[in-house]
Amino acid sequence: MRIALFATCLADTLFPEAAKATVRLLERLGHEVVFPLEQTCCGQMHINTGYQRDAVPLIRRYVSVFSGYDVIVAPSGSCVGSIRHQHALVAARAGAAGLAARASELGARTYELSELLIDVLEVEDVGAYYPHTVTYHPTCHSLRMTRVGDKPLRLLRQVRGLDLVELPAAEQCCGFGGTFAIKNAETSAAMLADKLTAIESTGASVCTAGDASCLMHIGGGLSRRESGVRTVHLAEILAAT
């Protein structure tokens, strides 16, 4: 299968290993991965902060760049959620009916990594080997917008050498929420403290998730605590051999 990679802003600028791991994994499974160089931000941060009209040019760019591909994958539940559920709505509100229709059709072909693997490629055992104790944090957007469900857990359970331990109160937000962490710093810090305590209680050496944004927030907190727990994107674990 020929698959287009939407890397996302964070992967492009701060966490490139998540995008690189996505490519390695899919190529190992026998698929061709294409990286359109014209891609930019999907506009999620503009939309969620209330600057919806400013997001329209970014939505138009996403539609223009990726319309020629049957399948698009992104290592981010939050970006996929925005592309799938917000792009068409924002375009329609801006009076761009044609763009809204194209965005809706393209959103249905855009997948978060675990969705692509299980729902489209129909594979749970990706041949990974990762000899570490791992706990999984289900990010808010992946749960409530993209609705990946237990797909990441199903993939992790098939990784050889990996000891998967349950995260207490797993569905509680880590406190990041994009600009929420900036505008409501004290509340965000309190939510993060609860998440860090839960992670450390598992005895895991690695915390994984499908969104680099939440891992950045959690990883910063673990580092400040001088915890021995590392944060690793789900794609990097699944790509490991």
N, C-alpha and C positions, 0 to 999 in steps of 0.2 A: 504494500500500500504506500502511496505517496502522501506524506503528512507534512503540513506547514507548521513551523514552530513560531508561536508568539511568545517571545522571551519574557516580556513585562519589564517595566522600568527598573525595579529593584534588582532583578537578575542581571539586567544589562549593566547597571552602574555599581552595584555593591556585592551581589551574590551570583557571579557568573557560573559557578560550579553547578548550581541547580539546573540551569539551562543546558550546560554541557552534558550533565548526567542524563538529562532527558533524551538528548540526541544519542548518546552511547547506548542507552537502554533500548531505544526503538530500533536502532541499527542492528544491535545484537539479535533482536527478534526478527530481523530480516526485512525491515521496512526502510524506505527512502525518506530522509528528513530534509526538508527545504527550509532555508532561513531567508525570508524576503528582507532585503536590506532597507527597504523604504518604510518599514514599520516604525511607529512611534508609540507614545502613551495611549492607552485605551480611553482615557478621560475619566476613570473612576474617581480619582481624587477631586476633580472639578465637580462632578455630579454630586458626590456625597457631601461636599462642603457648600453646595447651593449655587455654584456657578454653572448652571446647566447650559446656558447659551454658549459659554466658552468651550463646552465639551463638544458641541456640534461639529466643528472642523476636525476634531480628533476622531469622532465617530465616522465622519465621511472618509477620513484617511484609512481607518481600519477596514471599512467596507471596500474601498478602492484597492487596497493592497492584497486583501485575502479572498476576494470574491472568486478568483480563479482556482481555488483549491477546494476539494471535496471534504477534507478533514483538516481541522486546525486544533492544535493542542497547546496548552499553556500550563506551566508548573505553578499554578496559582488558582485556588478556588475563588478568591475574591475578584480577580480580574475576569475570570470566566463568568462569574455571577453577574458582573456589571455588563459584560458584552451580551449575555443571554437575556437578561431581564430589564436592563436600564436603557440600552442603546436605542431600541425602537421607541420606547416611551418618550425619551428625551427628544428624539428627532421629531416625533409626532407633535409634541407640545410646541416645538419651534416652528411648526407649520411645514416641515419637510416630509410630506407624506410618502413620496417616492423613496427617500432615504430610509424612512421608518420601515417600509416593506422590505427593502434589501437588507437592513440591519436585522430584522426579525428572522429572515431566511438564513442569514449567515450565522446568527447566534445559535441556531439549532445544529449547526455543524461545528461548533466550537466546544471543545471538551477539556475538562481538567484531567490531569494525567491518569489518575486512578480510574476515572470514568472511561477514558479511551481504552485502557488496558482491558478492563472487565466487560464493558458494555459493547465496545466496537471490535476489539481484537480478540475478545473471548479468551483471555489468558489470566490465570491467577499466579501460577508459578513461573516467574520470569527468569529463573536460573540464578538468582542472587545468593551470595554468601556473605554474611555480616556477623561475625562472632562477638556480639555485644548484647548487654541487657538494655532493652529499649522500652520507653513509654511513649504513647502517641497522644498528642494534643489535637483534638478536632477543632479547627478554627471556626469562628462564628459564621463567616460567609460560606464556607464549605458545607456547614451543617444546615444553615437556614435559608440560603439563597441558591447555591449550586446543588445542595442536597446530595452529596456524595454518599451519605450513609456510612455503612461499614466497609465500603470498598477498600480504603487504605488498610484497614485492619486485616481484611482477607488476604491482601497482598503481603503484608508483613508476616502473617502466620506461615506463609510458604517459604520464607527466606531461611535458608540453611544456616545453622549456627546462631540464629537470633533468638534470644529469650525475651518474649513480649510480656510486659507487666502492665496491669491495668492502672490507669491514672484516676485517682479519686476526684470526684466532682469534675469529670473530664469536660462536660459541656459548658462549664462556666467560662466566661470571657476572660482573656488574659489581661485586658485593659488597654490594648493598643488602639484599635479602632481608627487608624489613620490620624486625622487631625484631632480626634477626641483626646488622645494622649497629650497633645499640646494645649488644647483649650481647657481641659479638665485634668491637669497634671496630678493633683492630689488624689482624686478619685482613681485615676489610672494607676497610680503607684500602689494604692491600697489593694486594688484588684490584682495587680501583678504580684504583690507579696503573697496573697492567698494561693495564686497559681504556682509560685516558686516553692512554697511549703508543700503543696501537694506533689509536685514533681520530685522533690528531694525525699519525700516519704516513701517513694516506690523503691528506692535503692538502685534505680536505673543509672547507667553511665551516660545514656544518650536520650535526649528528648527530640522527637521528630514531629513534623507537621507538613502540610501541603502548601503552606504560605510562608515565604521568606519574611514577610512583614512581621508576622507574629513571632517567628523564630528570632528575628532581630530584637524585638522587645524582650522576649523571654531570655535570650542569650545575654543581653546587656545586664539584666537583673541577676542572672546566675554568676556572671563575671564579677559584679560588684560585691556579691556575697562570698566571692572566692570559692564557689562551689566546684566540685569536680565533675559536674554534669555538663556535657557538651550539647549543643543544638546542631542537628543535621537534617537537611531537607529530605523528604521522603524519596525524591528522585535519586539522590545520592546513595541511599541505602539500596534501592532497587537496582541501581546500576553496578553495585559492588559485586566483585567475583573473587 
